[in-house]
Amino acid sequence: MQHSLNLFDISAIGHLLGGWTVMFLAGAQVDSEVFSHGCHLHPNPRICGVGREMNLMTPVAPRLNQSLRDPRIKRVVSLDLGLAHSFSMQSLAKVRIPVLILGAGVDIGDLPEDKEFGFLARHLPARLTQYIVFENAAHFSFLQLCKPNASVLLN
């Protein structure tokens, strides 16, 4: 019995900036005004500092203000992403694939969850979005445990 393999049924998953990146594959685009305004209201040095380094506060963030949507991607999972409030609300509203947002409830000094991945969840189409916050999880809870002697392997 032969099975047909759909080579274009791909899921993308990312953590932190990887979680931000998979949102581009879903169709999200940067809005430098929204990000700058967010940094003015909530001047977090880590979030806003990374945004400055990535030129997210310039009127035309290179390549990020255009669609990078990949039609092969059929769903995304974003794990405790950062820089969520850099996305255009209009571009988030136009996302047409399922998005699973998993967030950590323990604040490690970045923006609170409602200002970060909560922003994302509020502006994505509700029928395509699942949003779960693990109240006792911290940012690095989404990473696997290191193997025994991993530090030796890395040296």
C-alpha positions in Angstrom: 0.0 0.0 0.0 1.4 3.3 -1.0 1.0 6.5 1.1 1.3 9.9 -0.5 3.6 12.1 1.4 2.7 15.8 1.4 6.0 17.5 1.3 4.4 20.8 1.9 2.7 20.1 5.3 5.3 21.6 7.5 5.1 22.9 11.1 7.6 25.4 12.5 8.5 25.7 16.1 10.7 28.3 17.8 11.7 29.5 21.3 12.4 33.2 22.2 13.6 34.9 19.0 13.0 31.6 17.2 9.4 31.9 18.4 9.4 35.4 16.9 10.9 34.1 13.7 8.3 31.4 13.1 5.7 34.2 13.3 7.2 35.7 10.2 6.8 32.4 8.4 3.1 32.6 9.4 2.8 36.1 7.9 3.6 38.5 10.7 5.4 41.8 9.8 7.2 44.3 11.9 5.7 47.7 12.7 8.5 50.0 14.0 6.0 52.6 15.3 4.2 50.0 17.4 7.5 48.7 18.8 8.9 52.2 19.5 5.7 53.1 21.2 5.8 49.9 23.3 9.4 50.7 24.3 8.4 54.2 25.3 5.5 52.9 27.5 7.5 49.9 28.9 11.2 50.7 28.6 12.6 47.3 29.2 16.4 47.5 28.6 16.6 43.9 27.4 13.7 43.9 25.0 14.2 47.5 23.7 18.0 47.0 23.6 17.7 43.9 21.3 15.1 45.8 19.2 17.6 48.7 18.7 20.3 46.2 17.8 18.0 44.7 15.2 16.9 48.1 13.8 13.3 47.5 14.8 12.8 51.1 15.8 13.7 52.5 12.4 10.8 53.4 10.1 11.7 50.7 7.6 13.1 47.7 9.4 15.1 45.9 6.6 13.1 43.0 5.1 10.9 42.7 8.2 8.3 45.1 7.1 7.4 42.9 4.1 5.8 39.6 4.1 8.1 36.6 4.7 5.2 34.2 4.8 6.1 30.7 3.6 3.1 28.9 2.1 4.7 25.6 2.9 4.3 26.3 6.6 0.9 25.0 7.7 1.1 25.7 11.5 3.5 27.3 14.0 4.3 26.9 17.6 5.9 29.9 19.4 7.5 29.1 22.8 7.9 32.1 25.1 8.7 34.4 22.3 10.3 37.8 22.7 9.7 41.1 20.8 6.0 40.2 20.2 4.9 43.8 20.4 7.1 44.6 17.3 4.5 43.0 15.1 2.0 44.9 13.1 -1.5 44.3 14.5 -2.9 44.3 10.9 -0.4 41.6 9.8 -1.2 39.4 12.8 -5.0 39.7 12.0 -4.2 38.4 8.5 -2.5 35.2 9.7 -4.4 32.2 8.2 -2.7 29.2 9.8 -3.0 27.7 13.3 -0.7 29.2 15.9 0.0 27.7 19.3 1.5 30.1 21.8 3.1 28.6 24.9 4.3 31.1 27.5 6.0 31.1 30.8 4.1 32.6 33.8 7.3 33.3 35.8 8.7 36.8 35.0 12.5 36.8 34.6 12.7 40.6 34.1 11.5 40.9 30.6 8.0 42.1 29.8 5.1 40.5 31.6 3.3 37.8 29.7 0.3 40.0 28.8 2.6 42.6 27.2 4.6 40.0 25.3 3.0 36.8 24.1 -0.4 38.0 25.3 -0.1 40.8 22.8 0.4 38.2 20.1 -2.6 36.2 21.2 -4.9 39.2 21.3 -4.2 40.2 17.7 -4.1 36.8 16.0 -7.4 35.4 14.7 -9.1 33.8 17.7 -10.3 30.8 15.8 -6.8 29.9 14.7 -5.0 30.6 18.0 -4.4 28.6 21.1 -2.7 30.4 23.9 -1.4 28.6 27.0 0.5 30.1 29.9 2.3 27.7 32.2 2.1 29.7 35.5 5.0 27.9 37.2 7.3 27.8 34.2 10.2 30.2 33.6 11.7 31.2 30.2 14.2 28.3 30.1 11.6 25.7 31.2 11.0 25.2 27.4 14.5 23.8 26.9 15.4 20.2 27.4 17.7 19.1 30.2 21.4 18.8 29.3 22.8 15.3 28.8 25.2 14.0 31.5 28.7 15.5 30.8 27.3 17.9 28.2 29.8 20.6 29.2 32.7 18.2 28.4 31.2 17.6 24.9 30.9 21.3 24.3 34.5 22.1 25.1 
